[in-house]
Amino acid sequence: MLTNFKTLWILVLIALCAFAVEPAFAQVQAPAAAPISALATTEAPGASEALEKALDDVSGDGAPLSITLQILIVMGLLTILPSIVLMMTSFTRIIIVLSILRHALGLQQTPPNQVLIGLSLFLSLFVMAPSIEQINEQAIAPYSSDQITLTDAIDKSGKIMHSFMAKQTRQSDIKLFMELSNQKGFESSADIPFSIMLPAFVTSELKTAFQIGFLIFLPFLIIDLVVAAVLMALGMMMLSPVIISMPFKLLLFVLVDGWALTMGSLAASFAT
């Protein structure tokens, strides 16, 4: 089981006490005649017992985990945690739609990728605000006050995220992955395991994002066709239609308040 903040502070305090009890580690200059074997066998009284007790509290069952193993577990989770969180939220749909919008305008690097990712993150935070509040009230706050265990907090948080994903997932996508995994029907959406819900949710988000992106791309495509036809009629075949159509697309996007419409439509698409 992962350590909480209290246990981490206990480990830090134990380490500080160990350095305080053993003066040899705190001195800048070591004694000239001190042999290496003596330094290796020197042990602070009571420090090892306190460390073992802290590790027992971490494991919770009397079988302490080594610090190296704990660090490996935490680092392993940190490597996949961003991907899991991003794929379980509204981020996927938003970033795809904004990327399609940038290409529809004919702008390759404007807005830059950092701006698009920032917009997607903050809009995802706005969309996920109700779920985040539920997780804080039902899982984080009770766990911080030692009312529930870490396992219960993770279980309650998972149910809230599962409910959000179930509302945004198409039944056809869920049925597809149920057939691929040879699973039978479920009584309710809450009974669907994450092994089926996660790929179904991502597939449904991709489908929805491309549908919204097509509707955004269509008016800009019409402008490109009109400009190309006019240039062809005028005999300006050597002039790129993209250069001429880009100002008109930007003008249209500004006149209709395109950013507000796009962000509002994306946020409204998650309303249930």
N, C-alpha and C positions, 0 to 999 in steps of 0.2 A: 504494500500500500504506500502511496506517495506521502511524503512528509508534508505537514502543514507548517504554517508560519511560526507557530509556537515551538514546534520541535526544532526548526532551523535556528531560532534564537537560543534554544537550550544548547544546541551543539556549538554555537558561536561562543556562548558564555563559558561552556566547559573548556573550549580551546583556550580562551583568555585566561581562565583560572589555571590551566596547566602551565602556560607560559609564566604566569605570576609565581606559581609555587616553585618552579625550577629556575633558579637565577642564572644558571649557566647558559640558557637559551636567550636570555634577555641582555646579556653582556655583549658589548661590541667587540672586546678583545678577549679571546679565550686564553686560559692559562697556558703558558709555554710548555709545562711538563705534563699536561693532562694527556694520558694515552687515549687512543681511539677506542679501545675496548671499554674503557671506563665511561666514555660518553655514550656508547651504545647501550650499556647496561643500566645507565641512570634512569630512574623512573620516578615521577612525581607521585607521592602517596595519595591515594584516593582518586586520582584522575582517571585511571583505567576503569575503576568500578563505576564512576559516574557516567563515563562514556558508554559502557555496556548497558547501564540502566536506561540511558536516553535512546539507544538503539532498540532496546526491548520495547519502549513506548512507541517507537516508530512502527515496528512490525505488528505490535498489538497481540501476538500470540506466543510470545516468549522466544521466538526464533529470529534473532536480529539479522538484518540485511547489511552487508558490507557497504561502506560509503561509496566504493567504486561501482558496485552494482546499482545503487540508488542513482548515482550520477548518470550511468548508462541508460537507465530506464527513463529518467527525466529528459535527457538529450534526445533519446529515440522518439519520445512523444512530441517534443518540440519540433522535430523535423517534419512530422506529418500533421501536426495540429493546425497550422495555417491553411493547408489544403482542405482539411476536413471542415473547418469552420466556414471557409469561403464557399465550398460546394454545398453546404447545408443552409445557406442564407440566400438572400435576394441578389447577391453580388454578381453571380454569373449572368443573369438576365440583363442587368443594368449595364455592365461593361461591354457586352456584345452589342447592345442597341446603340450605345454611344460610339463604339468603333464603327459600326455601319453608318451612323450619321456623319461621322468625319469623312468617310470615303464618299458618301453621297454628295457632300459639299465640294468634293474635289481637293480637299486639303489633306496632304499626306502626313504632316507633322504638327498641325495646328487644329485643336489644342494638343499639346504634347502628351505623351503617355502618362507622365506623372500627374498631370491635371485630370485626365480621364479616370485614372485609378483613384485619385483623391475624391473626385465627384462621386464615383461609384461607392466608395467606402462610406462617405457621409450620408448619401442617400440610402444606402443599405442600413446604416445605423438608424435613420429616421423610420424606415419601413419595419425594422426589427425591434423598435422601441417597446411595443406592447409585450412581445415575447421576452425581451431582456428584463422588463419590470417583473414579469411573472417568475422568471428564474431567480431574480434577486429576492423576491418576497418568499418564494417557496423553497429555495435551495441555498442560496449564498448566505442570506441573513440568518436562517436557523443554524446552518453549519458554523458560522462565525461565532454564534452564541452557544455552541456545544449542545444544541438541542437535538441534532441528528448527526449521523455518521457521514463520512465522506462517500460511502457507497450509496446511501440514501439520497445525498445531494446530487450525485451523478445520475442516479436513476430518475429523479424528478426533473432534472434539466433535460435529460434525453426524451422524456415524455412530452415536454413542452415543444422541443424542436421537432419531434415526430409529428405532433399535431399541426405545426405550421407547414411542414412539408406535405402532409396528407391533403391539406386544403388546396395546395398549388399543383398537385400532381394529377394528371389525367388517368382515368380508370383504364384506358387502353394500354398505357405504359405499364401500369401495375400488373395488368393481366399478362402482358408480354413477358415480364421477368418472372412472374409466377409460373408460367408455362415452361420457361427455360430452366427453372430450378425444380421442376416437377412438384410444385406445391399446390395443394388444393385451396379451395376458397376459404376466406376468413369471415368470421361473424361481423367484425367491425374493422375500421381502418386502424384502430389502436392495436389490433392483434397482428398487423403486418410487421415482420421483423425488419430491422435496419438493412439487412443484406439484400432485401428486395426494394425497400422504400428509397434508399439512397440512389441506386442507378436509375430507378424510375423517375425520381424527382429531377435528377440532372438531365435526363433525356427530355422530360417535359419542359424544363426551363429552356433548353436549347431550341426546342420547337417553337415555344412562345416568343423567344427573343428574335428568331428569324422571321416570324410572322409580323411582329412589330417593325422590324427593320425593313421588310418589304414595303409596308405602308409608308414608312418615312422616305424610302428611296424613290418611290414612284413619281412624286411631283418634280423632283430634281432630274429624273430621267427624261421627263417630258420637256423640261427646259433645254436639256442637251440635244434632244431631237429637233426642237424648233430652231435652235441656233445653228445646228449642222445643216438643216434644210435651207435656212436663209443664206448661209455662206455658200452653199452649193449653188443656189440660184444666182447669187452675185458673181459667181465664178472665182471665188477666193478659196480655191482648193488647197493652197499651200499654207493657209492660216489654220492653226489648230482650233477646233471648236471649244476645247476645254478652256483655253485662255479667255475666250469671249464669254462663255457661259458662266464662269466662276463668279464674276461680279454680280450677275443677275441672280444667281442662286443665293449669294450672300445677302443681297438686297431683299429678296423674298423672305429669307429666313429671319432677318431682322425685323421686317415689317409685320410679320405674323407673330412676333415674340416667340421664336422657335424654341429657345432654351427653356422658357417657362412651360410651354406646351409639352415639350419632351419630358422634362422632369416630372411635371404633374401627371402626365399619362402613365409614366413608369410607376410612380407611387400608387396611382389609382388601380393599376393592373393587379396589385397584390391585395386589394380590398376584397373581403369576403362577406 
